[in-house]
Each structure stands twice: as structure tokens, then as C-alpha cells.
Amino acid sequence: MIEERLKKIICIPVFLSALFLFLLLPSLSQAEPGAENSIDVTDISFWSYPHYTRIVVSLSGKTLFVKKHLANPDRLYFDIKNSHIKKELKTNLAIGNDMLRSVRASQFDENTVRVVLDLEKIKDYNVIHLEEPDRIVIDVYGSSAEVSTKKRIVIDAGHGGHDPGAVGPNRLFEKDIVLDIALKLKKILSADPGLEIYLTRETDVFLKLEERTAIANSKNADLFVSVHANASPRRDARGIETYLLNWTNDEEAMKVAARENQISLKKMKRMQGEMDVLGVILGDLKRDVKRDESIKLANYIQQMMINDLSKSYQNIVDHGVKQALFYVLFGAQMPSVLVEVSFISNPVEEKLLSKEKYRGSLAKSIASGIARYMSSSSDVQTVAGVRKSLDSRD
């Protein structure tokens, strides 16, 4: 069954058409200008770790940008067109790790802001433009982190804080449900002494989408699993699905990604053809092992959720493994998936999600999928502790 799902999910025609489009587009890293009016550079923030740093340049709107790598001294700069620095913005940020000395910004000319990354020693970098709010995300990679004898898994509970996520007809919040599932999942997986489990959040706090991926990269994680609850304008919509990062022609999958990315469906569709997105995805797809492992992980998790839950609950609908452009998966350096555990917008599934037992069953089935995946990988130790914990709960 897993092999059949693998064949279905690898969409060669989509990849080839996207590659063709990529080759036809200009070589500038850019985003299409949204308006003639000047935009502001409103903030520069970063998350810095020993072997990885993510920098986010926040903008008041959409505009072109050009990047260049210079030597003597070694630096990257980004010229943001038709832009001005907001007066209160701190324009010089000391970072001081093995990769970056600092990030600085200045009004290069009347209509251009230049953001400069003063480099120490880097292995690679990626750049992506995200919308609503508009921002340029720059990932900088240093020397490889120390190899741990334990496998590291980062579990991401979607939404949080002022962002409730989807809200059910009886006012059940997605942010609360997925946090509880993530905490339960951590407890189950932590039974294996060969695993280190991290959560992006353990309380009701808000995290930006780009920070969640940064946490996974900073931990040098072997797997990244983002947990969400689905929603639809159709109250009868129900079921379970698991996603990996890739293009899609599936309108329903694009709707899910648009909701989780907090952008409109129109922008979601347009995003699929943009140069900067294609560049990042093509870079990810070059890492065939990561792509193939994400497909395997998604299939094992989906299969175990359907199989396990169907033993105790009726009408568990299998929507299968899908693909879409989720912001939270952009730039992840490890196999990564996003799980939509049930439709909180469906009154029946909302009631299930409100039950401690059902949330526990979801956590257990996701853990089973992770255990099956890890056991199937030749370079990963058997997760005996997880299986023992799972068996003790039967």
C-alpha cells in the first residue's frame, strides 16, 4: 500500500512544467510589484543558532528585490526597490556567530533600501518572499552541527496566542486542540531513550510561521511534524489528510494551504508560479532523499491514523497524502509533513476533538506512523521504546 501511495504522490508532469516555467523566468530573485507607491522596510528580526540563522525583513507591501554575494569582505546584500527605511527601525543588528557578524540596513539611494549581511563563513543560503504580511526570509547555513546519537523530532502545534486557528461551530479552538495532541505526542515519543523530542510551543503562545521552521532547523532535527485541525465552509466535510511540501493542482489542497498560510486563495494560486517560490522548492527537490523521505513519512502517518482510528470510531474518512505550499514547511532541512487531524468545522468531528480519548488516539496513531517510518529507514535505530509505550496503551 505504501508503494502505491508513493507512486501516486510523485507528480512528474507537475515538476516538469514548473521546471520549464522556472527556466523561462528572469534570473533575479524578486517578487512582482503590487503597487506604484513606495513601501517601508518596517522591521528586521532574526533567530540565531550555532549552525543556522534565519533573518526576516518585514515590508509594508510587495516590491522587487535583487540579491548579490560579494567578497573582500565577504557579504550578501539585498537591494529592495521602491522602498524606504521606517525611521524607528534599528538598522544595525549584531549577530556574532560563526556565520554572521551582523545585519545592517541603509537607504542606499532615494528609492532603494540595501540590507547587508556581513558574513563569517557560510555553506549555503536560501531566500524566499512571503506575503500577508510581506517579508523576505533569508536562511543562512553554517558548518554541520554535531552528530547526535539520538534522533531528534520537532513537533509543531499550529497557531497559538492571538491566533486561534479554525474555530468550530461550538467555539472549539484549533490552537487548543493541536497543542494538547502535540503534548500527548511528545510524551509517547519520549518513552524511547533514543529520541529527543522538542515542541515549537508548549503553551498558548503565538509563533510566526517562519520561526517554527527555524526552531526545527536549529535543533538539527531528523523529522518535523506540524499538527493542525482542518476546516471547510461545508459543515459536512470530514476526514484526515497529511501533506508534504510541493506544487499542486488540487484546488482543495490549495484552499487548505491558503488558510494555514493566512493568505487568500487567489494569492495562493499566484504564488505557485512565482520565481522566488519556485527557486526554493526546486532547491528542496534537489535533495531527493529529503523529498522521498517526506513522502514516506506522510504515508506512514496517514496510514496509521486511518487504520488505528477506524478500529474505535466510525466514518473515519481517508483523504490520503497530498501536497501543497505550506509556509511552515518552507526551508525545513529535514523530512517534514503537516497533519490535518480532523475537520473542526464539522459538528461531529468537533465533538470528537473535544474528547480527551480521541485526542489521545490521534497522538498515539501519529506516533505509530513515526515509529513505522523510523523502523523502515535503514539508517535509523529501531524505536523500541515508542513501540513499548504504544503497546502498553492498548
Summary of the structure (lengths in Angstrom):
residues: 394
radius of gyration: 21.2
end to end distance: 24.4
largest distance: 67.6
contacts: 1342
relative contact order: 0.15
helix: 36%
strand: 29%
